[in-house]
Amino acid sequence: MNKSNQIPGNRVHFGIKVAFGIGMLANQMFPAVLGIFMVVLVQDLGFPGWMWGILFFLPRVFDSITDPIMGFISDNTKSKWGRRRQYVFIGSIVMGISFIIMWQLYRENGINYNFTYFLLWSFVFYSGLTLFSVPYVAMGYEMSNDFHERTEIMAVAQWIGQWAWVIAPWFWVIMYDKSWFESADVATRTLAVSVGIIFMLCAMVPAIFIKSPSTIDANYTPLNMKNVRSGLKEILQGFKEAFKIEPFRKLCIATFLIFNAFNTIASFSFFIVVYYLFNGDAGAAGIWPTLFGSVGALATTFIVIPIVARISKIIGKKKAFIISQSISIFGYILLWFLFIPGKPYMFLFALPFFSFGIGSLFTLMMSMTADVIDLDELNTGKRREGIFGAIYWWMVKFGFAIAGLLSGTILSLVNFDPSAASQPENAIIGLRLFYSGFPILGTFIAILVMRSYDVTESKSKEIRAQLDAKNS
């Protein structure tokens, strides 16, 4: 536990929470902007649905494989800077620069060249993301021992991070406004430079301001070539041991179901607004696709996160999770009825309810994961924030990869044609059915999975007391 970041009573300085949150802004901004820019591949550069699906799928599978390796490296690093900070700093540089290069796409190079170029640079980008995000997340897990303080840390971080989802949708307006750029592909090439530099600097903030004790004399597994094979075995063993812990297994499965279902249909909101509400006229759609994402993120920032953080203290994290996800199901149902041609403003009424799904997910789940890490330490005697963080985010990223593949498959399945000025009625109906139905199904199953989650506040305090006695 890093004592230098704490004040009495396991409370963490608010400035340190903000520094951690600025890192979360970068951690969420890159995926948020990536999701916006990816529309250009289909809408403007003519990529078919199967290419789009592969570009979502393969880099994220690669990312999900490298995450646990990075978790092992981070957990066993001996350094005067501690286990995490140096990786966060270097990862931010790789992530920012590769993001800029990845989006230097020119339509005259052709679809096949652009597809290959983008795919290869995606692997570099996701390597940087792994190098940054795995130790960064582990930083958050080890900032406090307190059951509720952990939720406060994650709530502050998610509040700051949510601004990525408020800001990112406005890129749609800029990209398709002829007074800004002649075409959306020109816009992505230019905007990627600003995004890469600004949020690379944001990603560096936790490495600079969140201090860590030296681990030079720690009894960790040496990180050398001789121990690579045994290290990989330890990673696999860590996976097995982590998934033997039933509460952690439930957290991972529930997150996979909710996040995967959401991301499968997330990019469809642009197509539904443009092709259903405005009959394929992106210019007439104006800021409505942007308002969908931005207003939803604002609802998360100012309504969902404060409410969830508050009610989790009153009724517990599990009940707060079940209530918030149930509200999100109601929101998805409302969206089926409130996407109304000629009345685009109607969908705004569904967004506060819809936002409870993803808005509450990581605030609660990251806090609950920190509680489970205490349970693992009690059982094994090891502090493995990096491994647990990597496994948890492996589920998130693998879900993201599956979601990307499913998105492309669904576009092909409903016969959505990105080159057409308008879409057949069946294509739009199909998109709308998947848009509401798929996340409802995933969320409902996740609620059933979490009903028997049993790491309550009292149990967490009991575990913490045993650990304190054992370590004293």
C-alpha positions as CSV (number, residue, x, y, z in Angstrom):
1,M,0.0,0.0,0.0
2,N,1.4,3.4,-1.0
3,K,1.3,5.4,2.2
4,S,2.7,8.6,0.6
5,N,-0.6,9.2,-1.2
6,Q,-2.7,8.8,2.0
7,I,-3.9,10.9,4.9
8,P,-5.1,9.5,8.2
9,G,-7.9,6.9,8.1
10,N,-6.9,5.5,4.7
11,R,-8.2,8.6,3.0
12,V,-6.5,9.7,-0.2
13,H,-5.6,13.3,-0.9
14,F,-8.2,14.8,-3.3
15,G,-5.4,16.1,-5.5
16,I,-4.1,12.5,-5.9
17,K,-7.6,11.3,-6.8
18,V,-7.7,14.1,-9.5
19,A,-4.3,13.1,-10.8
20,F,-5.5,9.5,-11.1
21,G,-8.7,10.8,-12.7
22,I,-6.8,12.7,-15.4
23,G,-5.1,9.4,-16.3
24,M,-8.6,8.0,-16.6
25,L,-9.6,10.8,-19.0
26,A,-6.8,9.7,-21.3
27,N,-7.6,6.0,-20.8
28,Q,-11.2,6.7,-22.0
29,M,-10.6,9.4,-24.5
30,F,-8.5,7.3,-26.9
31,P,-11.1,4.5,-27.1
32,A,-13.9,7.1,-27.3
33,V,-12.3,9.0,-30.2
34,L,-11.4,5.7,-31.8
35,G,-15.0,4.7,-31.8
36,I,-16.0,8.0,-33.5
37,F,-13.3,7.9,-36.1
38,M,-14.0,4.3,-37.0
39,V,-17.2,5.4,-38.6
40,V,-15.1,7.2,-41.2
41,L,-13.7,3.8,-42.3
42,V,-17.1,2.7,-43.4
43,Q,-18.9,6.0,-44.2
44,D,-16.1,7.8,-46.1
45,L,-13.3,5.3,-47.0
46,G,-15.6,2.5,-48.1
47,F,-14.5,-0.3,-45.9
48,P,-16.9,-3.2,-46.1
49,G,-18.5,-4.6,-42.9
50,W,-16.2,-7.6,-42.6
51,M,-13.1,-5.3,-42.7
52,W,-14.6,-3.1,-40.0
53,G,-15.2,-6.2,-37.9
54,I,-11.7,-7.5,-38.3
55,L,-10.2,-4.1,-37.4
56,F,-12.2,-4.1,-34.2
57,F,-11.5,-7.7,-33.4
58,L,-7.8,-8.7,-34.1
59,P,-6.1,-5.7,-32.3
60,R,-8.2,-6.2,-29.3
61,V,-7.6,-9.9,-29.1
62,F,-3.9,-9.0,-29.3
63,D,-4.5,-6.5,-26.5
64,S,-6.2,-9.0,-24.3
65,I,-3.3,-11.4,-24.7
66,T,-0.6,-8.8,-23.8
67,D,-2.5,-7.5,-20.8
68,P,-1.9,-10.4,-18.3
69,I,1.8,-10.4,-19.4
70,M,2.0,-6.7,-18.5
71,G,0.2,-7.4,-15.3
72,F,2.9,-10.0,-14.3
73,I,5.7,-7.6,-15.3
74,S,4.2,-4.7,-13.4
75,D,3.6,-6.8,-10.2
76,N,7.2,-8.0,-10.2
77,T,9.1,-4.8,-11.2
78,K,12.0,-3.8,-8.9
79,S,12.7,-0.1,-9.2
80,K,13.3,3.0,-7.2
81,W,10.1,4.4,-8.9
82,G,8.0,1.5,-7.7
83,R,6.2,-1.1,-9.8
84,R,3.9,1.1,-12.0
85,R,5.0,4.7,-12.8
86,Q,7.7,4.1,-15.4
87,Y,5.4,1.9,-17.5
88,V,2.5,4.4,-17.3
89,F,4.9,7.2,-18.6
90,I,6.4,5.1,-21.5
91,G,3.0,3.7,-22.4
92,S,1.5,7.1,-22.7
93,I,4.2,8.1,-25.3
94,V,3.8,5.0,-27.4
95,M,0.0,5.3,-27.3
96,G,-0.1,8.9,-28.3
97,I,2.4,8.8,-31.1
98,S,1.0,5.6,-32.7
99,F,-2.6,7.0,-32.5
100,I,-1.5,10.0,-34.6
101,I,0.3,7.8,-37.2
102,M,-2.5,5.2,-37.3
103,W,-5.0,7.8,-38.7
104,Q,-2.9,9.1,-41.5
105,L,-5.1,7.4,-44.1
106,Y,-5.5,8.7,-47.7
107,R,-8.4,7.4,-49.8
108,E,-6.2,7.5,-53.0
109,N,-4.1,4.6,-51.5
110,G,-7.1,2.3,-51.8
111,I,-9.1,0.2,-49.4
112,N,-6.7,-2.8,-49.2
113,Y,-3.6,-0.6,-48.5
114,N,-5.5,1.5,-45.9
115,F,-6.9,-1.7,-44.3
116,T,-3.4,-3.2,-43.9
117,Y,-1.8,0.0,-42.8
118,F,-4.5,0.7,-40.1
119,L,-4.4,-2.9,-38.9
120,L,-0.6,-2.9,-38.4
121,W,-0.5,0.4,-36.6
122,S,-3.5,-0.7,-34.5
123,F,-1.2,-3.4,-33.0
124,V,1.4,-0.7,-32.1
125,F,-1.3,1.5,-30.5
126,Y,-2.8,-1.3,-28.5
127,S,0.7,-2.3,-27.3
128,G,1.1,1.3,-25.9
129,L,-2.4,1.1,-24.4
130,T,-1.5,-2.1,-22.6
131,L,1.8,-0.7,-21.4
132,F,-0.1,2.3,-20.0
133,S,-3.4,1.0,-18.8
134,V,-2.5,-2.2,-16.9
135,P,-0.1,-0.6,-14.4
136,Y,-2.3,2.5,-14.3
137,V,-5.4,0.5,-13.2
138,A,-3.3,-1.3,-10.7
139,M,-2.3,2.1,-9.2
140,G,-5.9,2.7,-8.4
141,Y,-6.4,-0.6,-6.7
142,E,-3.6,0.0,-4.3
143,M,-4.3,3.6,-3.4
144,S,-6.5,2.7,-0.3
145,N,-7.5,-0.1,2.0
146,D,-10.9,1.4,2.9
147,F,-14.1,-0.2,1.5
148,H,-15.9,3.1,0.7
149,E,-12.8,5.2,-0.1
150,R,-12.1,2.8,-3.0
151,T,-15.5,3.7,-4.4
152,E,-14.7,7.4,-3.9
153,I,-11.4,7.0,-5.8
154,M,-13.1,5.3,-8.7
155,A,-16.1,7.7,-8.7
156,V,-13.7,10.7,-9.0
157,A,-11.7,8.9,-11.7
158,Q,-14.9,7.9,-13.6
159,W,-16.3,11.4,-13.3
160,I,-13.3,12.9,-14.9
161,G,-13.0,10.1,-17.4
162,Q,-16.6,10.5,-18.5
163,W,-15.7,13.9,-20.0
164,A,-14.1,11.9,-22.8
165,W,-17.6,10.7,-23.8
166,V,-19.0,14.2,-23.5
167,I,-16.2,15.7,-25.7
168,A,-15.7,12.9,-28.3
169,P,-19.1,13.0,-30.0
170,W,-18.6,16.6,-31.0
171,F,-15.9,15.3,-33.4
172,W,-18.8,14.1,-35.5
173,V,-19.9,17.7,-35.9
174,I,-16.4,18.9,-36.8
175,M,-15.7,16.0,-39.1
176,Y,-18.8,16.5,-41.3
177,D,-18.9,20.3,-41.3
178,K,-17.5,21.5,-44.6
179,S,-16.5,24.8,-43.1
180,W,-14.0,22.9,-41.0
181,F,-12.7,20.2,-43.3
182,E,-13.4,19.2,-46.9
183,S,-14.0,15.6,-45.9
184,A,-14.2,13.4,-42.8
185,D,-11.0,11.5,-43.7
186,V,-9.1,14.8,-43.9
187,A,-10.6,15.6,-40.5
188,T,-9.4,12.4,-38.8
189,R,-5.9,12.9,-40.1
190,T,-5.8,16.4,-38.6
191,L,-7.7,15.8,-35.4
192,A,-5.7,12.7,-34.5
193,V,-2.6,14.9,-34.0
194,S,-4.3,17.1,-31.4
195,V,-5.9,14.1,-29.7
196,G,-2.7,12.2,-29.6
197,I,-0.6,15.0,-28.1
198,I,-3.1,16.4,-25.6
199,F,-4.1,13.1,-24.1
200,M,-0.7,11.6,-24.2
201,L,0.2,14.4,-21.8
202,C,-2.9,13.6,-19.7
203,A,-1.8,10.0,-19.5
204,M,1.5,11.0,-18.1
205,V,0.0,12.8,-15.1
206,P,-0.5,9.8,-12.8
207,A,3.1,8.7,-13.5
208,I,4.4,12.2,-12.5
209,F,2.2,13.0,-9.4
210,I,1.2,9.6,-7.8
211,K,4.3,8.7,-5.8
212,S,5.3,5.0,-5.2
213,P,7.7,3.5,-2.7
214,S,10.9,1.9,-4.0
215,T,10.7,-1.8,-4.7
216,I,14.4,-2.4,-5.3
217,D,14.7,-4.6,-2.3
218,A,11.3,-6.3,-2.7
219,N,11.1,-10.1,-2.9
220,Y,9.7,-10.4,-6.5
221,T,10.3,-12.8,-9.3
222,P,13.3,-11.5,-11.2
223,L,12.4,-10.2,-14.6
224,N,15.0,-11.7,-16.9
225,M,15.0,-14.1,-19.9
226,K,15.6,-17.1,-17.7
227,N,12.4,-16.5,-15.8
228,V,10.2,-15.8,-18.9
229,R,8.9,-19.4,-19.1
230,S,8.3,-19.6,-15.3
231,G,6.8,-16.2,-15.5
232,L,4.3,-17.2,-18.2
233,K,3.4,-20.3,-16.1
234,E,2.8,-17.9,-13.1
235,I,0.5,-15.8,-15.3
236,L,-1.5,-18.9,-16.2
237,Q,-1.5,-20.0,-12.6
238,G,-2.6,-16.5,-11.6
239,F,-5.5,-16.7,-14.0
240,K,-6.5,-20.1,-12.6
241,E,-6.3,-18.9,-9.0
242,A,-8.2,-15.6,-9.7
243,F,-11.0,-17.4,-11.4
244,K,-11.2,-19.9,-8.6
245,I,-12.4,-16.9,-6.5
246,E,-16.1,-16.9,-7.2
247,P,-16.8,-13.2,-6.5
248,F,-14.1,-12.2,-8.9
249,R,-15.4,-14.6,-11.5
250,K,-18.8,-13.0,-11.2
251,L,-17.4,-9.5,-11.6
252,C,-15.6,-10.5,-14.8
253,I,-18.5,-12.3,-16.3
254,A,-21.0,-9.6,-15.5
255,T,-18.6,-6.9,-16.9
256,F,-18.1,-9.0,-20.1
257,L,-21.8,-9.3,-20.7
258,I,-22.7,-5.7,-20.2
259,F,-19.7,-4.1,-21.8
260,N,-19.7,-6.5,-24.8
261,A,-23.4,-6.0,-25.4
262,F,-23.1,-2.2,-25.2
263,N,-20.1,-1.9,-27.5
264,T,-21.6,-4.3,-30.0
265,I,-24.4,-1.7,-30.7
266,A,-22.7,1.6,-29.6
267,S,-21.6,2.7,-33.1
268,F,-25.1,1.9,-34.5
269,S,-26.5,5.1,-32.9
270,F,-24.8,7.2,-35.6
271,F,-26.4,5.0,-38.4
272,I,-29.8,5.0,-36.7
273,V,-29.9,8.7,-36.3
274,V,-28.7,9.4,-39.8
275,Y,-30.5,6.8,-41.7
276,Y,-33.7,6.3,-39.7
277,L,-34.3,9.8,-38.3
278,F,-32.9,11.7,-41.3
279,N,-33.2,9.3,-44.2
280,G,-29.5,9.0,-44.8
281,D,-28.7,12.7,-44.9
282,A,-25.7,13.2,-42.6
283,G,-25.7,16.9,-43.2
284,A,-29.4,17.2,-42.1
285,A,-28.7,15.1,-39.0
286,G,-26.4,17.9,-37.9
287,I,-25.5,17.7,-34.2
288,W,-28.1,15.0,-33.3
289,P,-25.6,12.1,-33.4
290,T,-23.3,14.2,-31.3
291,L,-26.0,15.1,-28.8
292,F,-26.8,11.4,-28.4
293,G,-23.3,10.6,-27.1
294,S,-22.6,13.9,-25.4
295,V,-25.9,14.2,-23.5
296,G,-25.7,10.6,-22.4
297,A,-22.2,11.2,-21.1
298,L,-23.3,14.4,-19.3
299,A,-26.1,12.4,-17.7
300,T,-23.5,9.8,-16.5
301,T,-21.2,12.6,-15.2
302,F,-23.7,14.6,-13.3
303,I,-26.5,12.1,-12.5
304,V,-25.3,8.5,-12.6
305,I,-21.9,8.6,-11.0
306,P,-22.9,10.8,-8.0
307,I,-26.1,8.8,-7.4
308,V,-24.4,5.4,-7.7
309,A,-21.5,6.4,-5.4
310,R,-24.1,7.7,-2.8
311,I,-26.5,4.7,-2.9
312,S,-23.6,2.2,-2.8
313,K,-22.7,3.6,0.6
314,I,-26.3,3.2,1.8
315,I,-27.4,-0.2,0.3
316,G,-24.1,-1.7,-0.7
317,K,-22.3,-2.1,-4.0
318,K,-24.1,-5.2,-5.2
319,K,-27.6,-3.8,-4.7
320,A,-26.4,-0.5,-6.3
321,F,-25.2,-2.5,-9.3
322,I,-28.5,-4.4,-9.7
323,I,-30.6,-1.2,-9.4
324,S,-28.5,0.8,-11.8
325,Q,-28.4,-2.0,-14.4
326,S,-32.2,-2.4,-14.1
327,I,-32.7,1.3,-14.8
328,S,-30.5,0.9,-17.9
329,I,-32.7,-1.9,-19.3
330,F,-35.7,0.5,-19.0
331,G,-33.6,3.1,-20.9
332,Y,-32.9,0.6,-23.8
333,I,-36.7,-0.1,-24.0
334,L,-37.4,3.6,-24.1
335,L,-35.0,4.1,-27.0
336,W,-37.0,1.7,-29.1
337,F,-40.0,3.9,-28.8
338,L,-38.3,7.3,-28.7
339,F,-36.3,7.1,-31.9
340,I,-39.0,9.0,-33.9
341,P,-38.4,10.4,-37.4
342,G,-39.2,14.1,-37.4
343,K,-38.9,14.3,-33.7
344,P,-35.2,13.6,-33.0
345,Y,-35.3,15.4,-29.6
346,M,-37.4,12.6,-28.2
347,F,-34.5,10.2,-27.7
348,L,-33.0,12.7,-25.3
349,F,-35.6,11.7,-22.7
350,A,-34.3,8.1,-22.7
351,L,-30.6,9.0,-22.2
352,P,-30.5,9.5,-18.4
353,F,-32.0,6.0,-17.9
354,F,-29.8,4.4,-20.6
355,S,-26.7,6.0,-19.1
356,F,-27.0,4.0,-15.8
357,G,-25.6,0.9,-17.6
358,I,-22.1,1.8,-18.5
359,G,-22.1,4.8,-16.2
360,S,-22.3,2.8,-13.1
361,L,-20.4,-0.3,-14.3
362,F,-16.7,0.7,-13.7
363,T,-17.3,2.9,-10.7
364,L,-18.7,-0.1,-8.9
365,M,-16.8,-3.0,-10.5
366,M,-13.3,-1.5,-10.1
367,S,-14.1,-0.8,-6.4
368,M,-15.4,-4.3,-6.0
369,T,-12.3,-5.8,-7.7
370,A,-10.1,-4.0,-5.1
371,D,-12.2,-5.7,-2.4
372,V,-11.6,-9.1,-4.0
373,I,-7.8,-8.5,-4.2
374,D,-7.8,-8.3,-0.4
375,L,-9.5,-11.7,-0.3
376,D,-6.9,-13.1,-2.6
377,E,-4.1,-11.7,-0.4
378,L,-5.7,-13.4,2.6
379,N,-5.8,-16.7,0.7
380,T,-2.4,-16.5,-1.0
381,G,-0.3,-14.0,0.9
382,K,0.4,-12.1,-2.3
383,R,-0.6,-8.6,-3.4
384,R,-1.4,-9.0,-7.1
385,E,-3.2,-5.8,-8.3
386,G,-1.5,-6.0,-11.7
387,I,-2.6,-9.6,-12.4
388,F,-6.1,-9.0,-11.2
389,G,-6.4,-5.7,-13.0
390,A,-5.0,-7.4,-16.2
391,I,-7.4,-10.3,-15.9
392,Y,-10.4,-8.0,-15.3
393,W,-9.5,-5.7,-18.2
394,W,-8.7,-8.8,-20.3
395,M,-12.4,-9.6,-20.0
396,V,-13.3,-6.0,-20.9
397,K,-11.0,-5.9,-23.9
398,F,-11.8,-9.4,-25.1
399,G,-15.5,-8.3,-24.9
400,F,-14.6,-5.2,-26.9
401,A,-13.0,-7.4,-29.5
402,I,-16.0,-9.7,-29.7
403,A,-18.2,-6.7,-29.9
404,G,-16.3,-5.3,-32.9
405,L,-16.6,-8.6,-34.7
406,L,-20.3,-8.8,-33.9
407,S,-20.8,-5.2,-35.0
408,G,-19.4,-6.0,-38.5
409,T,-21.4,-9.2,-38.6
410,I,-24.6,-7.5,-37.7
411,L,-24.1,-4.8,-40.4
412,S,-23.7,-7.5,-42.9
413,L,-26.5,-9.6,-41.5
414,V,-29.1,-6.8,-41.8
415,N,-27.8,-5.9,-45.3
416,F,-26.6,-2.4,-44.3
417,D,-24.8,-0.9,-47.3
418,P,-22.4,1.9,-46.3
419,S,-22.1,3.1,-50.0
420,A,-25.9,3.6,-50.3
421,A,-27.5,7.0,-49.9
422,S,-30.4,5.4,-48.1
423,Q,-30.9,2.0,-46.5
424,P,-33.6,-0.7,-47.0
425,E,-36.3,-0.6,-44.3
426,N,-35.4,-4.1,-43.1
427,A,-31.8,-3.0,-42.5
428,I,-32.9,-0.2,-40.3
429,I,-35.4,-2.3,-38.4
430,G,-32.7,-4.9,-37.9
431,L,-30.3,-2.4,-36.5
432,R,-32.9,-1.0,-34.2
433,L,-33.9,-4.5,-32.9
434,F,-30.2,-5.3,-32.2
435,Y,-29.7,-1.8,-30.7
436,S,-32.3,-2.3,-27.9
437,G,-32.5,-6.1,-27.7
438,F,-28.9,-7.2,-27.5
439,P,-27.9,-5.0,-24.5
440,I,-31.1,-5.8,-22.7
441,L,-30.3,-9.5,-22.9
442,G,-26.7,-9.1,-21.8
443,T,-27.6,-6.8,-18.9
444,F,-30.4,-9.2,-17.7
445,I,-28.0,-12.2,-17.6
446,A,-25.3,-10.1,-15.8
447,I,-27.9,-9.2,-13.1
448,L,-28.6,-12.9,-12.6
449,V,-24.9,-13.6,-12.3
450,M,-24.4,-10.9,-9.7
451,R,-27.4,-11.8,-7.5
452,S,-25.2,-14.2,-5.4
453,Y,-22.1,-11.9,-5.2
454,D,-21.2,-12.0,-1.5
455,V,-18.3,-9.6,-0.7
456,T,-20.3,-7.2,1.5
457,E,-19.0,-4.3,3.5
458,S,-19.0,-6.4,6.7
459,K,-17.1,-9.2,5.0
460,S,-14.6,-6.8,3.4
461,K,-13.9,-5.2,6.8
462,E,-13.5,-8.7,8.3
463,I,-10.9,-9.6,5.6
464,R,-9.1,-6.3,6.1
465,A,-8.9,-6.8,9.8
466,Q,-7.4,-10.2,9.3
467,L,-4.8,-8.8,6.9
468,D,-3.9,-6.0,9.2
469,A,-3.4,-8.5,12.0
470,K,-1.4,-10.8,9.8
471,N,0.9,-8.0,8.5
472,S,1.4,-6.2,11.8
